[in-house]
Amino acid sequence: MNSKGTGITLALGIVAAFIGYILWQVTIGLDTKSDDITTILMNSSDGGTIISITAILIAVGLVVHAAGLLSTRGTASGTSETLGIICVVGGIVIWISGIGSSIALVEMGDKFVAAMGGGDTASAGTIGIAAGFTQASSVGSSTIGGLLAGIGWLFIGMAYRGSDAKGALSFIPLGLHAIVIGLILIVSNIIINSVVSVEAGSQVSGIAFILIVIWSVSRGLTLMNEK
């Protein structure tokens, strides 16, 4: 892939995934707790179409971004860059595998709402239990994926500190920027998730996601303009 193609995939892929992530958060409910299964099921049913669209945006966006990130290999010398990119791509694979849970919750949500509307509390309870397991699996996948991505960005940052690679925002060093991303993801998924709450950890991880978008767009724009 040439520099222009690398830049486009690196930047546009993560922007598409970020848009999908924001839409998904809004649809599920920004204040909805991860263990509030009833609310998750009802919101999933009400916003089923939007959730399906966001799942596609996130999955396709992350795959395109991963392709762009893989294409940047060789920018920095040493093992850290390769190890970092592989860890980030591994985290992306885990995140994408967890997206199926969102679609599954839409189907469960429709059945849950129908059962509740028909007064079939037994069926609704059974669906709620199944949804609880599905949601727990999704949270676990998100945590492992976030941790792996954090380790990856930390390695990428260490590699880029010895590189002269620049981004469109030249006043922000790419290496230090990536290290901050990695540390935020590691701390949020190991410490904040356990000590505070999964919701707080998710919010902090969201900050890292924004920083990833900034890093990728900045680096992508520079690559697009290279001759």
N, C-alpha and C positions, 0 to 999 in steps of 0.2 A: 504494500500500500504506500502511495507517495505521501509527501508531507501534507498536502491539501486534504487528501482523503482521511489521513490520520486525525488531522485537526477537526474536520467536520464530524467524524464519528465520535471522537472523544468529547466534544462539546455538546452536540445536539442530542446524543444518546442520554447523557445524564440530565439534560434539561427536560426531555420528555418523561424520564423516570420521576423526576422531582415534581413535575406537574401532576402526574398520576398519583404520587404519594400524598400531595396536598389535597387533591380531590377525594381520595380514599379516607383521609383523616376527617375531613369535613362531613362526609357521608356517614361514617360510623359514629361521629360525635367527638368533638375535641375534648370534652370532659368525661367521656365514657371510660370507666375503669376496665381493665383487661379481663377482670373476672365477673363483670356484670353481663352475664350471658343473655339474660332476657332482653336487655336493651340492645345488645349487639345483634341478636337474632331479629328483633323488630326493625332496627335500622337497616340491617342487611336486606330484609324483605322489601322495605320501602324504597331503598336506593339500589335495587338489584341491577338495573341497567347501568347506572353510573359505576358501580363497583366492578362490573364486568369490563367496562371500558378502561377503568383505571388499572385493572389487572393486566390488560394488554399493553397499555402505555408503559407500565413499570417493567414488565417482562421484556418487551422489545427494546425499550430504552436502555435497560441494563446490559442486554446482550450487545447492542451496538456500542455502548460505552466500553464494554470489556474488549471488544475488537479493537477499538481505538487505543486503549491502554496497552494491549499486547503489542500493537504496532509501534509503540514508543520505545520498546526494548532496544537497548544500545545507546540511549541518550546519556546514561551515566555508566561509568566503568565499575566493575566489581560485581560480587554476588548479591549484594543487598538489593539492587534494583530488580533482578530476576526473581528473587525470593519474595520481594514485596509485591510485585505484579501477580505472581502466582497465588499468593495469599488473598489478595483483593478479588481476583477472579474466582477463587474458591468460595469466598464469602458471597459473591454475586450468585453463584450456582445455588448455594443454600437458600439465599433470599428468594430466588425464583421458584425453587421447589416449594417454598412455603406459601407462595401466592395462590396455589391451588386450594389452600384452606379457606381463603376469602371467598372463592367461587362456591366451595362446598357449603359455607355458612349462608350464602344466598339461598341455595336450595333448601337447606334446613330451616332458614327463616320463613320461607313461604309455607312450608309444611307446619311450622310452629304456629304461625299466625292463623292458618286455617283450622288447626286443632283447637286453639284457644277460642276462636270465633264459634266453633261448633260445640264448645263445652266439653271437649274430650281432653280433660286434664291429664289423664294417664298417658296418652300419646304425646301430649305436649311435654310432660315431664321426661319421658324417654328421649325425645328429641333434644331437650335441654341438656341431658346428661351427655349425649353423643357430641353435642356442640361444645360442651365444656372440654371434652378430651381433644376435640379438633382445635379449639382456641389455645389450649395449653401447648399443643404441638407447634402451633404457629408462633407462639411467644418464644418457645425453646429454639426454634429455627432462627428466629430473628436475633436472639441473643448470641447464638453460636456464629451466625453469619456476621454480625456486627463486630464480635471479638476478633474473628479471623481477618476481617477487613481492616480493623484497627491496627493489628500487627503488621499487615501488609503496607498500610500507609506510613507507619513508623519506619519500616525498612526503606520504602521509597524516599522518604524524607532524608534519611541518613545518606542514601546514595546520591541524591540531588545536591546535598550540601557541598559535595566535591565536584559538582558539575557547573559549567557556565551557561546552562540552559536558562532561558528567560521566559516570562509570561507577558501578556499584554499589560498587566499591572506590574511593571518592572520594579516598583518600589516595595513589592512584597516578595521576598525570596521564596522560590518554589520549595526548597528543601525545608525551611522552617515552617512554612505553611502546611506541608504534608505531615511533618512531625506533630504539629498541634492537632491536626485531624486524627492522627493515630492515637494520641494520648487521650483525647476526648472520648473516642469510641471505646478504648480499653477501660477507662475509668467508669464510663456510664454503664457498660455491660457487666463489669466485674463487681464494682463497688456500689454504685448508685442503685442498680437493680436489686441488690441484696440488702443493703442497709436502709435505703429510703423506700422506693417502690418501683415497680416496673414502669408505671406511668411517668415518673420523674426521669427514669433512665431513658425512656423513649423520647422525652422532650429534649434532653441533653444530646442524644444521638441525632435528633433533628437538626441541632446546631451544626454538628459535624457534617451532616448531609448538605447543608447550605454551603459550608466551606469547601466541600468536594466539588459542588457545582461551580463555585468561584474559581477554584484551582483548575478545573478541567476546561472551563470556558476561556480563562486567561491563557492557559497553555495552548488550547486549541486554536485560538485566534492567531497566536504567534506562528504556529505551524502552518496555518492556512496561507499566511502571507510570505512564507519562505519560498525562495526560488530554487 
